């Protein structure tokens, strides 16, 4: 049974819970800016710190929430071409370069080990370090994405098996 293209999208309904916190940070920032003009040096100092902190936290969170709400593209795609993390961290990793793929549901991530011939000599020590620290050459975070674990596991296994036959065709496997 061939596995279909699997597109993992962001869970938008969970972002709605972040929106009130972003609005609260905006209100704290505005109130802190108003307190800057009180004349008391201690209150001015504390209000400045508060405004800066609220702006940094609220601005970062607000940007992330708006970006996720407006971006309707899938975040991760699993298809016959490879494993593609569109969010910009990993990008496309073709199946014929993947040695092992593991779905880690406890930490909500996909661990990808790339075959040694796919990595240049200078990157092999980086690859070993990544495997030691994070468990794989590439890590695709699944937190905040909408997916069915069983369906994702089956798609990864099927495409990886098909990629194994493509590796043999490309001469990447010693039979």
Short mmCIF file of the C-alpha atoms (twelve columns), coordinates in Angstrom:
data_MODEL
# 
_entry.id   MODEL 
# 
loop_
_atom_site.group_PDB 
_atom_site.id 
_atom_site.type_symbol 
_atom_site.label_atom_id 
_atom_site.label_alt_id 
_atom_site.label_comp_id 
_atom_site.label_asym_id 
_atom_site.label_seq_id 
_atom_site.Cartn_x 
_atom_site.Cartn_y 
_atom_site.Cartn_z 
_atom_site.pdbx_PDB_model_num 
ATOM 1   C CA . UNK A 1   0.000  0.000  0.000  1 
ATOM 2   C CA . UNK A 2   1.711  3.194  -1.123 1 
ATOM 3   C CA . UNK A 3   1.793  5.977  1.414  1 
ATOM 4   C CA . UNK A 4   0.457  9.305  0.319  1 
ATOM 5   C CA . UNK A 5   2.047  12.691 0.703  1 
ATOM 6   C CA . UNK A 6   1.694  13.740 4.324  1 
ATOM 7   C CA . UNK A 7   1.591  17.452 5.139  1 
ATOM 8   C CA . UNK A 8   1.827  18.528 8.783  1 
ATOM 9   C CA . UNK A 9   0.261  21.922 9.459  1 
ATOM 10  C CA . UNK A 10  0.366  24.149 12.506 1 
ATOM 11  C CA . UNK A 11  -2.319 23.792 15.168 1 
ATOM 12  C CA . UNK A 12  -3.944 27.184 14.850 1 
ATOM 13  C CA . UNK A 13  -6.496 26.744 17.638 1 
ATOM 14  C CA . UNK A 14  -3.719 26.501 20.248 1 
ATOM 15  C CA . UNK A 15  -2.332 29.839 19.061 1 
ATOM 16  C CA . UNK A 16  -5.597 31.485 20.084 1 
ATOM 17  C CA . UNK A 17  -4.610 30.881 23.712 1 
ATOM 18  C CA . UNK A 18  -1.380 32.837 23.154 1 
ATOM 19  C CA . UNK A 19  -3.240 35.851 21.821 1 
ATOM 20  C CA . UNK A 20  -4.574 37.112 25.219 1 
ATOM 21  C CA . UNK A 21  -1.069 36.901 26.696 1 
ATOM 22  C CA . UNK A 22  0.253  38.960 23.781 1 
ATOM 23  C CA . UNK A 23  -2.443 41.585 24.358 1 
ATOM 24  C CA . UNK A 24  -1.599 41.627 28.094 1 
ATOM 25  C CA . UNK A 25  2.082  42.217 27.269 1 
ATOM 26  C CA . UNK A 26  1.066  45.078 24.971 1 
ATOM 27  C CA . UNK A 27  -1.054 46.634 27.761 1 
ATOM 28  C CA . UNK A 28  1.820  46.294 30.264 1 
ATOM 29  C CA . UNK A 29  4.182  47.914 27.782 1 
ATOM 30  C CA . UNK A 30  1.831  50.867 27.200 1 
ATOM 31  C CA . UNK A 31  1.225  51.342 30.944 1 
ATOM 32  C CA . UNK A 32  4.974  51.192 31.599 1 
ATOM 33  C CA . UNK A 33  5.599  53.859 28.969 1 
ATOM 34  C CA . UNK A 34  2.987  56.083 30.680 1 
ATOM 35  C CA . UNK A 35  4.756  55.524 34.035 1 
ATOM 36  C CA . UNK A 36  8.030  56.730 32.494 1 
ATOM 37  C CA . UNK A 37  6.784  60.321 32.768 1 
ATOM 38  C CA . UNK A 38  5.974  60.318 36.508 1 
ATOM 39  C CA . UNK A 39  9.147  62.109 37.580 1 
ATOM 40  C CA . UNK A 40  10.137 59.646 40.312 1 
ATOM 41  C CA . UNK A 41  13.524 58.162 39.394 1 
ATOM 42  C CA . UNK A 42  12.865 54.693 40.858 1 
ATOM 43  C CA . UNK A 43  9.466  54.375 39.157 1 
ATOM 44  C CA . UNK A 44  10.952 55.670 35.900 1 
ATOM 45  C CA . UNK A 45  13.737 53.085 36.085 1 
ATOM 46  C CA . UNK A 46  11.374 50.191 36.916 1 
ATOM 47  C CA . UNK A 47  8.879  51.324 34.262 1 
ATOM 48  C CA . UNK A 48  11.662 51.426 31.678 1 
ATOM 49  C CA . UNK A 49  12.740 47.884 32.536 1 
ATOM 50  C CA . UNK A 50  9.132  46.729 32.497 1 
ATOM 51  C CA . UNK A 51  8.435  48.391 29.140 1 
ATOM 52  C CA . UNK A 52  11.560 46.865 27.614 1 
ATOM 53  C CA . UNK A 53  10.789 43.383 28.956 1 
ATOM 54  C CA . UNK A 54  7.123  43.503 27.929 1 
ATOM 55  C CA . UNK A 55  8.077  44.771 24.471 1 
ATOM 56  C CA . UNK A 56  10.654 42.009 23.963 1 
ATOM 57  C CA . UNK A 57  8.477  39.146 25.218 1 
ATOM 58  C CA . UNK A 58  5.190  40.435 23.763 1 
ATOM 59  C CA . UNK A 59  6.747  41.454 20.470 1 
ATOM 60  C CA . UNK A 60  8.442  38.123 19.940 1 
ATOM 61  C CA . UNK A 61  5.378  36.130 20.932 1 
ATOM 62  C CA . UNK A 62  3.058  38.381 18.921 1 
ATOM 63  C CA . UNK A 63  5.227  38.067 15.805 1 
ATOM 64  C CA . UNK A 64  5.277  34.286 16.155 1 
ATOM 65  C CA . UNK A 65  1.508  34.066 16.695 1 
ATOM 66  C CA . UNK A 66  0.701  36.331 13.739 1 
ATOM 67  C CA . UNK A 67  3.161  34.541 11.497 1 
ATOM 68  C CA . UNK A 68  1.682  31.137 12.384 1 
ATOM 69  C CA . UNK A 69  -1.910 32.372 11.972 1 
ATOM 70  C CA . UNK A 70  -1.232 33.942 8.574  1 
ATOM 71  C CA . UNK A 71  1.017  31.223 7.128  1 
ATOM 72  C CA . UNK A 72  -1.311 28.607 5.657  1 
ATOM 73  C CA . UNK A 73  1.411  26.449 4.096  1 
ATOM 74  C CA . UNK A 74  2.261  23.090 5.701  1 
ATOM 75  C CA . UNK A 75  5.208  23.205 8.092  1 
ATOM 76  C CA . UNK A 76  6.571  19.694 7.371  1 
ATOM 77  C CA . UNK A 77  6.016  17.510 4.292  1 
ATOM 78  C CA . UNK A 78  6.725  13.783 4.082  1 
ATOM 79  C CA . UNK A 79  6.550  12.550 0.485  1 
ATOM 80  C CA . UNK A 80  8.453  10.507 -2.096 1 
ATOM 81  C CA . UNK A 81  11.093 13.241 -2.504 1 
ATOM 82  C CA . UNK A 82  12.126 13.243 1.149  1 
ATOM 83  C CA . UNK A 83  11.463 14.824 4.501  1 
ATOM 84  C CA . UNK A 84  10.969 18.566 4.081  1 
ATOM 85  C CA . UNK A 85  10.899 20.992 7.025  1 
ATOM 86  C CA . UNK A 86  9.642  24.178 5.376  1 
ATOM 87  C CA . UNK A 87  9.985  26.264 8.522  1 
ATOM 88  C CA . UNK A 88  13.601 26.818 7.568  1 
ATOM 89  C CA . UNK A 89  15.496 24.684 10.031 1 
ATOM 90  C CA . UNK A 90  16.257 21.541 8.064  1 
ATOM 91  C CA . UNK A 91  14.878 21.961 4.563  1 
ATOM 92  C CA . UNK A 92  14.575 18.991 2.214  1 
ATOM 93  C CA . UNK A 93  16.475 15.836 3.122  1 
ATOM 94  C CA . UNK A 94  16.122 13.309 0.238  1 
ATOM 95  C CA . UNK A 95  15.303 9.720  1.176  1 
ATOM 96  C CA . UNK A 96  18.344 8.310  -0.634 1 
ATOM 97  C CA . UNK A 97  20.565 10.279 1.791  1 
ATOM 98  C CA . UNK A 98  18.724 9.167  4.937  1 
ATOM 99  C CA . UNK A 99  20.266 6.240  6.774  1 
ATOM 100 C CA . UNK A 100 17.763 6.116  9.650  1 
ATOM 101 C CA . UNK A 101 14.630 8.028  10.602 1 
ATOM 102 C CA . UNK A 102 13.095 7.810  14.083 1 
ATOM 103 C CA . UNK A 103 9.824  9.200  15.381 1 
ATOM 104 C CA . UNK A 104 10.315 10.269 19.013 1 
ATOM 105 C CA . UNK A 105 6.820  10.880 20.391 1 
ATOM 106 C CA . UNK A 106 8.034  11.553 23.943 1 
ATOM 107 C CA . UNK A 107 9.896  14.683 22.862 1 
ATOM 108 C CA . UNK A 108 7.699  15.350 19.808 1 
ATOM 109 C CA . UNK A 109 10.385 15.242 17.146 1 
ATOM 110 C CA . UNK A 110 11.663 13.289 14.158 1 
ATOM 111 C CA . UNK A 111 15.332 12.313 14.309 1 
ATOM 112 C CA . UNK A 112 17.105 11.887 10.969 1 
ATOM 113 C CA . UNK A 113 20.523 10.258 10.513 1 
ATOM 114 C CA . UNK A 114 22.176 10.964 7.166  1 
ATOM 115 C CA . UNK A 115 24.334 8.323  5.473  1 
ATOM 116 C CA . UNK A 116 28.085 9.027  5.616  1 
ATOM 117 C CA . UNK A 117 28.566 9.371  1.826  1 
ATOM 118 C CA . UNK A 118 25.980 12.181 1.825  1 
ATOM 119 C CA . UNK A 119 28.053 14.312 4.203  1 
ATOM 120 C CA . UNK A 120 31.353 15.863 3.107  1 
ATOM 121 C CA . UNK A 121 34.489 14.901 5.069  1 
ATOM 122 C CA . UNK A 122 34.637 18.220 6.894  1 
ATOM 123 C CA . UNK A 123 31.047 17.794 8.110  1 
ATOM 124 C CA . UNK A 124 31.416 14.240 9.431  1 
ATOM 125 C CA . UNK A 125 32.658 15.423 12.845 1 
ATOM 126 C CA . UNK A 126 29.748 17.889 12.980 1 
ATOM 127 C CA . UNK A 127 27.419 14.992 12.173 1 
ATOM 128 C CA . UNK A 128 28.889 12.874 14.981 1 
ATOM 129 C CA . UNK A 129 28.531 15.774 17.428 1 
ATOM 130 C CA . UNK A 130 24.884 16.340 16.445 1 
ATOM 131 C CA . UNK A 131 24.122 12.640 16.869 1 
ATOM 132 C CA . UNK A 132 25.716 12.683 20.292 1 
ATOM 133 C CA . UNK A 133 23.935 15.828 21.526 1 
ATOM 134 C CA . UNK A 134 20.482 15.606 19.922 1 
ATOM 135 C CA . UNK A 135 20.185 11.998 18.788 1 
ATOM 136 C CA . UNK A 136 20.337 12.649 15.040 1 
ATOM 137 C CA . UNK A 137 21.948 14.677 12.267 1 
ATOM 138 C CA . UNK A 138 18.735 16.598 11.795 1 
ATOM 139 C CA . UNK A 139 15.888 17.143 14.225 1 
ATOM 140 C CA . UNK A 140 12.414 18.088 12.997 1 
ATOM 141 C CA . UNK A 141 10.342 19.487 15.869 1 
ATOM 142 C CA . UNK A 142 6.705  18.374 15.902 1 
ATOM 143 C CA . UNK A 143 5.543  20.565 18.796 1 
ATOM 144 C CA . UNK A 144 2.678  22.788 17.706 1 
ATOM 145 C CA . UNK A 145 1.924  20.695 14.607 1 
ATOM 146 C CA . UNK A 146 -1.262 18.791 13.893 1 
ATOM 147 C CA . UNK A 147 -0.551 15.128 13.137 1 
ATOM 148 C CA . UNK A 148 -1.710 11.587 13.854 1 
ATOM 149 C CA . UNK A 149 1.231  9.615  15.311 1 
ATOM 150 C CA . UNK A 150 0.280  6.289  13.714 1 
ATOM 151 C CA . UNK A 151 -0.224 7.832  10.275 1 
ATOM 152 C CA . UNK A 152 3.069  9.735  10.521 1 
ATOM 153 C CA . UNK A 153 4.929  6.623  11.650 1 
ATOM 154 C CA . UNK A 154 3.529  4.579  8.756  1 
ATOM 155 C CA . UNK A 155 4.352  7.284  6.201  1 
ATOM 156 C CA . UNK A 156 7.916  7.647  7.474  1 
ATOM 157 C CA . UNK A 157 8.475  3.871  7.443  1 
ATOM 158 C CA . UNK A 158 7.000  3.409  3.952  1 
ATOM 159 C CA . UNK A 159 8.890  6.287  2.368  1 
ATOM 160 C CA . UNK A 160 12.117 5.243  4.105  1 
ATOM 161 C CA . UNK A 161 11.750 1.694  2.727  1 
ATOM 162 C CA . UNK A 162 11.152 3.095  -0.749 1 
ATOM 163 C CA . UNK A 163 14.154 5.361  -0.283 1 
ATOM 164 C CA . UNK A 164 16.194 2.232  0.536  1 
ATOM 165 C CA . UNK A 165 15.465 0.834  -2.917 1 
ATOM 166 C CA . UNK A 166 16.405 4.209  -4.432 1 
ATOM 167 C CA . UNK A 167 19.661 4.144  -2.426 1 
ATOM 168 C CA . UNK A 168 20.475 0.797  -3.993 1 
ATOM 169 C CA . UNK A 169 19.799 2.253  -7.439 1 
ATOM 170 C CA . UNK A 170 21.984 5.287  -6.667 1 
ATOM 171 C CA . UNK A 171 24.785 3.011  -5.474 1 
ATOM 172 C CA . UNK A 172 24.645 4.189  -1.867 1 
ATOM 173 C CA . UNK A 173 24.119 0.759  -0.256 1 
ATOM 174 C CA . UNK A 174 26.660 -2.035 -0.041 1 
ATOM 175 C CA . UNK A 175 24.531 -5.115 -0.725 1 
# 
